[in-house]
Each structure stands twice: as structure tokens, then as C-alpha cells.
Amino acid sequence: MIVILIVIKIYIKRDQSKPLKKIMDIVKLIGDRLALEENGNKFKSICPFHINSEDFYTLLIDPDKQTYTCLKCGAHGGPEEFYKKYEGKKLI
């Protein structure tokens, strides 16, 4: 986690024109926190944002678009949004 923050801070100081999702791999970010299962060229997992999260795969991760979407609660976004919501803090 600390390494990710350092890399992001260094990158942002160097070049603020590229969005964070260009330098962060959402599959690695989510996979470091949740168990992922391959689903074709995408991944799926149990959504951590439900109060009573069942054993159903409702969180879909698209590595090509660098986005995640929960089919049940509607949580969605890119790497930065996932990190903020999951860890409860901002990247910068």
C-alpha cells in the first residue's frame, strides 16, 4: 500500500496530465484486497461494499477499461475510486 502511494505521488509530481488509471492496474489493486476469479477477459469478485455481502460474484472488473462495477449496489469507478472507497482515504 505504501509503495503504491509513493509511486503515485512521484508520478503526479512528474506528469499531472495523465489520469491515475493509466498508471495503476485495477486488477492488481483489487486483487491485492479481494479474491478474484477470471471470467473471460474480465474478472469477478464478491463486492466488499455490501452490508450483507453474499457469496455471489457481483463485482465485475474490466482490465481493458480499468473500471469496476457492482451489479447489486451500483458501486463503480476506476482505481482511485476503488481505493478511496475500500481504504476510506484519498491517494494524495
KAPE-V827775 format. One record per backbone hydrogen bond with DSSP energy under -0.5 kcal/mol. CO is the residue of the C=O (numbers start at 1). NH is the residue of the N-H. Records with the same first field share a line. If there is no record, write none. Layout:
CO: NH / NH
//
This chain:
1: 5
2: 6
3: 7
4: 8
5: 9
6: 10
7: 11
8: 12
9: 13
10: 14
11: 15
19: 22
20: 23 / 24
24: 26
25: 29
26: 30
27: 31
28: 32
30: 33 / 34
37: 44
39: 42
42: 39
43: 61
44: 37
45: 58 / 59
47: 50
50: 53
51: 53
52: 54
56: 58
58: 60 / 71
59: 45
60: 69
61: 43 / 63
62: 66 / 67
67: 62
68: 77
69: 60 / 71
70: 74
75: 70
77: 68
78: 82
79: 83
80: 84
81: 85
82: 86
83: 87 / 89
84: 88
//
